[in-house]
Amino acid sequence: MAGIYLHIPFCKQACYYCDFHFSTSMKMKEDFTEVLLKELILQRDYLKDEAINTVYFGGGTPSLLSYDDISELLDTIYMNYNVNGIPEITLEANPDDLSNKKLKELSKTKVNRLSIGVQSFDDKDLRFMNRAHTANEAENCIKNAQDIGFENLTADLIYGTPTLSDEQWKSNLNKLNSLDIPHLSCYCLTVESKTALADFIRKGKAPDVDEQKSATHFEIMLEEMDKYGYDQYEISNFCKEGKFSEHNTAYWFGEKYLGLGPSAHSYNGTTRQWNVSNNPLYIKSINENKIPYEIETLTNEQRFNEYILTSLRTKWGTDINKVEKDFGTEDKETLMNQVMNYLERGLIIKKDNHFFLTNKGKLIADTITSDLFL
């Protein structure tokens, strides 16, 4: 099984924390959509007839696309790729875009899953992040989407912001549970170097991230999500039974995927490639029938490190037998030696020949995984 990712690099306004590739100018939007259709055709041999199980519209803000844009892109995928049965087709959307008219249009496309960028149900948090919607818009668009027939919904929340209290964080989690959202992604606020937030912190206009506060919010999240019956199947992702994201889970299991649009990454099992993060150059190149990408062949060490990074974050854990089969006995022994320290400290547990992070270990997951790299 394989997936297709479409990067839509446009936003109405810039969130202060975001470091994804996007533009707030819509001048090239129409040209971009035509070129994206062309890249879909130019890249159709990349996955070599692999069955397409998921399609994901990410960004940026894919909900800025029109009904005709989305329909034409999906029709082109169906015409040029081996689409498997009824694939999971996700579209990321901002609450302020999801009017009743927009939701009705989306319901007539093949999109069957919406990923809604809620981030918070408190207007103070939303203003701090420079989000374009209000808390009321977030709640109303979820209810309206459900009324129109979208049952497979996921929402994003951000914790660790200076404006977010412990009680409001609990309230945010409770709100999504009460709205019967089957899937939830929760991300800790991080400060990326080239963002507006980083600039504000450097100039003293905003406080830096409080690591202790973030850790407290993480622990609250684990407790609340367990209470509400959500399964934490990856450190940042929770779902009701069977409602995990098929697209993202495929990434964590090392499945192949094709990324289209500026800055999008692709992976075929042995190489990784990524398109240029420049809208005008991307459009110019595709119009000349050239895909503007860089490529690298993954070494054994890179493949090992990626497996540790992705597997240890999930509820399925790191399979010791797979490590030996795919990377050899020597790398397996290296892993076994490195992991002993974390087993003794109660940060990792071993069960059925798999390693899993404990809740305590999840708090420092990045530190642990990087320490286990070759």
N, C-alpha and C positions, 0 to 999 in steps of 0.2 A: 504493500500500500504506500501511496505517496500523497503529498499535499502541494497545493499551489497557494502562494502568498502574493497579494497585489498591494503594493505600497502607494497610497494616495497622498502626495506630499503637499497638501494645502490645509490651512486652518484660518478661521476668521480672525482669531487673535492668538497671541503666543502665551501659553501658560509659563509662569516664571521658572518652573522646575524642569521643564522638558528639554531634552537634548537630542530628540529624534530629528531626522531630516524633514523639514517642512518649509513652506513659504506662506506668508500672510497676503501675498499678492495673488489675485486670481487671473491675472492677465494671460497666463499660459495654460489655464485649466482646460479649455477646449482642445488646444493643440496637444496637450498631454494625453487626454483620453484617446484621441485618434492614434497617437504613437504607442500607447499601452496596448491597444488592440493589435497593432503591427508587431510589437515585441512578443505577444502571445503566439503569433504565427512563426516568427523567427526562431523561437525557443522550443517549438513543439517536439523536437527530437531529443531534448535534454534528458527527459525521464524514460526514454526508450520503451514506450508502451506500458509503463507501470500503471496500475490501476489508481486513479485519483479518488481518494477517499474523503478529502477535505479541501475546501476553498476558503481562504480568509482574506477579507478586505481590511487592511490595517493602515495606520498613518501616523501623523496627519489626521485628517478627519474624513473618512470615507462617506459619512452621511451627507457630505456636500455634493456627492454625485447625484445626478438626476435619475429618474426611473429609466429613461432611455439608455443612459450610460451603463447602469448596472445590468440591464437586460442584454445589451449588446456585448458586454464583456463576458457574461455568463454563457450566452449563445456561442461566442467564439471559443470558449473553453470546451463546451460540449461538442462542437464541430471538429476540434483539432486534438482532443485528448481522450484517453480511455477512461471515461468517468464511470465510477463504480456505483450502480444502483441509485440510491438516494444519499448523496454525500452530505456531510455536515458543511453548510455554507454560512459563515459568520460575517457579519458586517459590524465594525465598530461605529458607534454613533454617540454624538453629544446630545444631552437632553434638550437643549434649545433648538436642535434641528428636528426633533421628533414630534412635529405637529400631527394632528389627526390625519391631515391630508398626506403627509409624508409616510406615515405608518400604513395607510391604506394602499399607497403606491408600492411600498416595500412588500406588503402582503401578496401582491400580484406577481412578484418576482420569485425566483427560486431560492432567495435568501430564507433560511429557516432558523437562524439563531442570531440574536442581537447582543452585542457587547456594549453596554451603556456606561459611559464615563461619568459616574456619579461623583466620586471622590469624597464627598461629604454631604450630610444633610444639615449643615450649619453654614449660614451665609458668611459668617466671619472667616471660616476656613476657605470658602470659595473665593472670597475677595483677596485673601492672602495669596492664593495660588493663581489669581487672575483668570479664573474660569469664566466662561461667557454665560453660564446659566445660574439660576437660583435654586435653593433647596426645594421650593414648591414645584418648580419645573421638573426637577429630578423625580420627585415622587409621582407627579401627575403623568409623566411620560411612561413610567413603568406600568401604572394602572391602565393607561390607554392602550399600550402595546399588548397587554394581556387581554383586554376587552376585544381587541381586533383579532386575536388568535395566536399571538406569539407566546408560546409557553416556554420555549427553550431560551431563557434569558440568562445573561451573566452581567454582573455589575462590578466596577472597580471602586475601591476605596483606598485612600491614602491616610496613613497614621504617622505620628511623630511630628506633626506640624506644631509650631509655637502656639497657634491659636486653638488647638484641639485639647480639651480637658479629658481626663479619664472617663468622666461621666458621659460626655458627649460622644466619646469613642464607643462606649457601651451602647449608647442610644443609636448611633449609626448602624451598628451590627444588628441590634434589635429591630430597627426599622426594616432592613432588608429581609430579615427572617419573617417579620409580620406580613411583608409583601409577597411572601412565598416565592422568593427568587431561588431557583435550583442550583445556581453556581455563583461563586463569589471569589474575586481576586483582590487581595489586600497587600499593598506595597508600602514599605517604609519610605518616608521622604528621604531622598539622598540628594546631595548637592554636587551636581556635575559642573566641571570647571568653566565651561563656556556658556552657562545659562545666566539669565537675568538674576536668579536667586543668588548665585555665587557672587555676582557683582554687588548686589545689595549687602550681602554679608561682609564682603571685603571693605565696603564703604561705611559699615556700621549702621546701615539703614534697616537691617533685619537681623534677628539673633541667629546664631548658628544652631544646627540640629543638636538637641540634647539627647545623647546616647542612652542615658538612664531612662528618660521619658519614653524613648522608642522601645526599649526593652520591656518597660512596664506595659505599654500598649500591646506588644507582641504577646505577653503572657495573658493579658485580658482577652485578646483575640482567641487564643487557644481554649481558654476556659469557656468563653461565650459560645464559640462555634461548636464545641463538644456538647454543651448544654442544649443547643438547638438541633442537634442531630446531624451536623455536617461532617463529612469525612475530609480530613486534611490529607489530600493525596499528593500534594507538593507543597513546599514550605509556604508559598504565597497563595495557594489555591485550595478552595473548599467546595464540596458539592454534596447534594443529596444523592441518594443511592443511584448509581449508574449514570449520573449527569456530568461526568468529567468532560473537559474539553478534548475532543478527539484530535484536533489539530495540534494543540500544544503538547499533548501526551505523545504524539508521534515524534515531536522534536526530542523529548526526553528519552525516547526509546531508540533514537538514532535512525529513524526512517528518512527516506529521501524526500527532498522538497525542492520546488522551483520558486524562486523569488523574482518578481517582475516590478519594474518601476525603479526610479532613482534610489540608491542606497540599499536596495533589497539584496538579500543573501540567498544563495542556492547551495545545495549539498547533494552529492550523488553517491556517497559512500566512501569515496576515495579522495575527492577534491572538494574544495569550497571556493565559491566565487561570489563576487559582490559588485553590483553596478555602481557607477560613479554617483556621488552625492551632489549633483549639480543639475538642476532642472533644464536650463538652456542647452547644456552640453549633451545631456541624455536625449532630449528631443532631436537635436541636430544629428546625433550619431544614429539613432534608430531610423530617422528619415533617409539616411545614407545606407541603410541596411547593415549597419555595424552595431554590435552590442557592446556598449562601453563598460567593460568589466575588467577586474583584476582576478587572478586565480592563484590558488596555492594547492599543492599536493600534500595531503596530511601525512606527517610522519607517524610511526608507531607510537612515539611519545605523545604527540598531540591527540591521537585517537584515544589513547589510554586516559589522558587527563580529561578529555571531554566526557568520556564514559563515567569517570569518577564524579565530575562536576554535576552531571545531569542525574545520574542514578541515585546518588546519595541524598539528593533533595526530595526524592519521591518516597511514597509509602511502600514501593516495591523493592527499594534498597539496591545495594551493590552486590551483584551475584559473583561470589568467589569462583565458582566453576567457569563462569563466562570469562572472567579475567584470565584464568589459566588457558582456556580454549582459544581466546582471541589474541592474547598477548604473550603467552608463554609462562613457564614455571618460575623463571627468574623474576619477572615483574609481579607475579602473584606473591612470591615470598617477600619482595620489597614492600608490597602493600601490607601483608600480614605483620611485618615488623613495625611499620610506621603506625599502624592502627592500634597497637597494643597500649600506647599511652592514653588514647581516648577511651578504650575499653575500661581501663583501670580507673579512669576519672568519671565514668558513668555518662560520658558524652555520646558514646556509640554503644550499641548492643549487637551481639551476634546471635542469629536465629536461623535455623535451616540453611546454613551455608550462605547466609546473606548478612551484610552489615546495614544497620539502620541508625539514623540519628535519633537520640532521645530528645525530649522537649528542651532539656537543658542544652543539648548539643546544637539544636536548631538555632539557638540565639547567636551562635558563633559559627554558623555553617560555612561562611566564606573562608574563615581562618582555617577551619578543619580541612576542607576540600583542597585548598591551596597547599597545605602541608602534606597532603597525601599524593600530590602530583609527582610524577617522575622528574 
